[in-house]
Amino acid sequence: MKENYDVVIVGSGAAGLYGALQFSDKQSVLVISKRNAELSNSSLAQGGIAAVLDKENDDPKLHIEDTLIAGKYKNNPKAIEVLVNEGPSDVLRLRELGVEFDSDPSGKMLMTLEAGHSRHRIVHHKDFTGKAVTDTLIEIVKSKSNIDFVEDTLVFSVDKAQNGFYIGMLNSDHSITTVSCSYCILATGGIGRVYKYTTNSAIATGDGITFARNLGAKLMHLDRIQFHPTAFAAEKDRERFLISEAVRGEGAVLLNCYGERFAQNYDERGELAPRDVVSEAIIRESMRTNSENFYLDITHKSPDFVRERFPMIYDKCLEEGVDITKQRIPVFPCQHYLMGGIDVDLNAKTSVDRLYAAGECSHTGVHGANRLASNSLLEALVFSRRAAQNIMADIAQGNQGVVTGSEPVYNMGTVPLPKGIRTEIRSTLQDVYFVLKKPEKFEETYKRFTEILTDLESTDYQLTSDYIEAKSLATVAQEIMLEVTRKHQEDY
Ligand SMILES: Cc1cc2nc3c(=O)[nH]c(=O)nc-3n(C[C@H](O)[C@H](O)[C@H](O)COP(=O)(O)OP(=O)(O)OC[C@H]3O[C@@H](n4cnc5c(N)ncnc54)[C@H](O)[C@@H]3O)c2cc1C
């Protein structure tokens, strides 16, 4: 590791990796991953990436319209235009880089349908598209001479300097390293771990959002949280395995505890309605039937097709004792995605000079109130590329300058973090702000999260990964409830 970089990218998911690859060999780049490089929400992505690549059967206008409908027209139309118009060439670029999207014998990429899409436009690699993408990108990033890549290194602080930032990192041996950089891209992913049940990986604690907030960057719509209707319902697991939308896209039906289809009773699009609609249908049906037992059934399809199309889901369910070619899959909604985040412009720039954000931690406005399936990997690609291009243009204009200012001194702390803080945060949010919200508890919840955060910030706790992530979770939880309370007061 050097002492100074042109660019530091916090995160090695699709946004961090793809962004890093855009820089020319002249720029020194540091990519930081808090765990092993493979652990990210990107590598969990199953369904695929939405892109209008088949112009005979699809049209960018339809992709834009589908995105707007799913987002309840609360999206930023300019950001969607960028996404939809530029996204296809980023997907083709991924293919050039070596990602093997499923294709027919002539080499034409196969496109599947997912909920909310009016056309077959999701390119995929079986049912582990994200892993296919990140494995390819990790290998290339690691081979680049201008990029340093560190794993098991937790960024705990991003401080402003003259012409850049100081980045504080906690290494796996508990030592601390500080580097400076002219530009910083936050690509730290989602916030799922602020909930009791989530599809998100263990890294999703909202660290980047916390750094941005502490630097005074504008955050937007942190209350816009997506719940996925069909996560594998295993009570013992907090991280719930996703049963991709593509399973419904390929014809799986949703059944209640009596084995009856019911989604059409809540929305005429039935199982293929957008996620928030299907999630709400399940919760309302749960109240009607007084049962939390719900199932996805794809047993009417040929076992060979199911095993070939969904090998990972097939194997995972089998591990849990469910052969999906013969048995129904138990499912229930859980937290899945954050539509809001660090507010950025069309070049992924935040409101803080030289600070960029891309991927799930950012708010481009693409998703509006609800993300359309398979639009998020696309967003991570398009806007991380734009961030890198914008930084390179800034450097080309001679604006880089030299990073100066006194290096921050970090306090290692003395008090061990008490147990139970993270548990309290996630149980509370799961109770108060799940699919059907509990407005009567909003204010007291906000007060409690503020108390927790104040304690975390004012006590001399030891600087450990547990403490750093607890502080991120408390910050995100407080910001969610602040936004929710504010909007609730405006509504009533
Ligand atoms: C189960 C599942 C299935 C999904 N399926 C799809 C799909 O089919 N199609 C689709 O478009 N989207 C899908 N999504 C959503 C999509 O995967 C994510 O939104 C997207 O991949 C986010 O990419 P990212 O690069 O922003 O973040 P991530 O991929 O989550 O990467 C975040 C990175 O930041 C690092 N990091 C975080 N904090 C720190 C810190 N403090 N210090 C150092 N490093 C840090 C992490 O180590 C990680 O490397 C799915 C999500 C899940 C959970």
The ligand as a MOL file (V3000), in Angstrom:
LIG
                    3D

  0  0  0     0  0            999 V3000
M  V30 BEGIN CTAB
M  V30 COUNTS 53 58 0 0 0
M  V30 BEGIN ATOM
M  V30 1 C -29.4900 -11.9550 -2.5290 0
M  V30 2 C -29.4510 -10.7970 -3.4670 0
M  V30 3 C -29.8020 -10.9750 -4.7990 0
M  V30 4 C -29.7600 -9.8830 -5.6860 0
M  V30 5 N -30.0700 -10.0900 -7.0020 0
M  V30 6 C -29.9210 -9.0560 -7.8760 0
M  V30 7 C -30.0970 -9.2510 -9.2730 0
M  V30 8 O -30.3680 -10.3610 -9.7410 0
M  V30 9 N -29.9410 -8.1810 -10.0960 0
M  V30 10 C -29.6230 -6.9370 -9.6300 0
M  V30 11 O -29.4990 -5.9970 -10.4260 0
M  V30 12 N -29.4440 -6.7320 -8.3070 0
M  V30 13 C -29.5690 -7.7620 -7.4250 0
M  V30 14 N -29.3530 -7.5480 -6.0970 0
M  V30 15 C -28.9400 -6.2190 -5.6430 0
M  V30 16 C -27.5020 -5.9870 -6.0460 0
M  V30 17 O -26.7710 -7.1650 -5.9000 0
M  V30 18 C -26.8530 -4.9180 -5.2010 0
M  V30 19 O -27.6490 -3.8130 -5.0810 0
M  V30 20 C -25.5500 -4.4610 -5.8450 0
M  V30 21 O -24.8050 -5.5770 -6.1820 0
M  V30 22 C -24.7970 -3.5750 -4.9150 0
M  V30 23 O -23.4790 -3.4500 -5.4040 0
M  V30 24 P -22.4820 -2.5020 -4.6430 0
M  V30 25 O -21.2010 -2.6050 -5.3850 0
M  V30 26 O -23.1040 -1.1950 -4.4590 0
M  V30 27 O -22.3480 -3.1410 -3.1730 0
M  V30 28 P -21.8290 -4.5680 -2.6930 0
M  V30 29 O -21.7760 -5.5250 -3.8050 0
M  V30 30 O -22.6150 -4.9620 -1.5180 0
M  V30 31 O -20.3350 -4.2750 -2.2410 0
M  V30 32 C -20.0540 -3.5080 -1.1050 0
M  V30 33 C -18.5670 -3.5610 -0.8340 0
M  V30 34 O -18.2370 -2.5720 0.1260 0
M  V30 35 C -17.3170 -3.1130 1.0520 0
M  V30 36 N -17.4070 -2.3350 2.2830 0
M  V30 37 C -18.5230 -1.9290 2.9470 0
M  V30 38 N -18.1960 -1.1940 4.0180 0
M  V30 39 C -16.8410 -1.1230 4.0390 0
M  V30 40 C -15.9030 -0.5300 4.9150 0
M  V30 41 N -16.2800 0.1620 5.9970 0
M  V30 42 N -14.5840 -0.6940 4.6400 0
M  V30 43 C -14.1670 -1.3980 3.5570 0
M  V30 44 N -15.0280 -1.9810 2.6950 0
M  V30 45 C -16.3350 -1.8560 2.9370 0
M  V30 46 C -17.7110 -4.5570 1.1860 0
M  V30 47 O -16.6740 -5.3200 1.7230 0
M  V30 48 C -18.0500 -4.8670 -0.2730 0
M  V30 49 O -16.8630 -5.2040 -0.9370 0
M  V30 50 C -29.3890 -8.6230 -5.2070 0
M  V30 51 C -29.0470 -8.4480 -3.8640 0
M  V30 52 C -29.0630 -9.5230 -2.9980 0
M  V30 53 C -28.6920 -9.3150 -1.5720 0
M  V30 END ATOM
M  V30 BEGIN BOND
M  V30 1 1 1 2
M  V30 2 1 2 3
M  V30 3 2 2 52
M  V30 4 2 3 4
M  V30 5 1 4 5
M  V30 6 1 4 50
M  V30 7 2 5 6
M  V30 8 1 6 7
M  V30 9 1 6 13
M  V30 10 2 7 8
M  V30 11 1 7 9
M  V30 12 1 9 10
M  V30 13 2 10 11
M  V30 14 1 10 12
M  V30 15 2 12 13
M  V30 16 1 13 14
M  V30 17 1 14 15
M  V30 18 1 14 50
M  V30 19 1 15 16
M  V30 20 1 16 17
M  V30 21 1 16 18
M  V30 22 1 18 19
M  V30 23 1 18 20
M  V30 24 1 20 21
M  V30 25 1 20 22
M  V30 26 1 22 23
M  V30 27 1 23 24
M  V30 28 2 24 25
M  V30 29 1 24 26
M  V30 30 1 24 27
M  V30 31 1 27 28
M  V30 32 2 28 29
M  V30 33 1 28 30
M  V30 34 1 28 31
M  V30 35 1 31 32
M  V30 36 1 32 33
M  V30 37 1 33 34
M  V30 38 1 33 48
M  V30 39 1 34 35
M  V30 40 1 35 36
M  V30 41 1 35 46
M  V30 42 1 36 37
M  V30 43 1 36 45
M  V30 44 2 37 38
M  V30 45 1 38 39
M  V30 46 1 39 40
M  V30 47 2 39 45
M  V30 48 1 40 41
M  V30 49 2 40 42
M  V30 50 1 42 43
M  V30 51 2 43 44
M  V30 52 1 44 45
M  V30 53 1 46 47
M  V30 54 1 46 48
M  V30 55 1 48 49
M  V30 56 2 50 51
M  V30 57 1 51 52
M  V30 58 1 52 53
M  V30 END BOND
M  V30 END CTAB
M  END
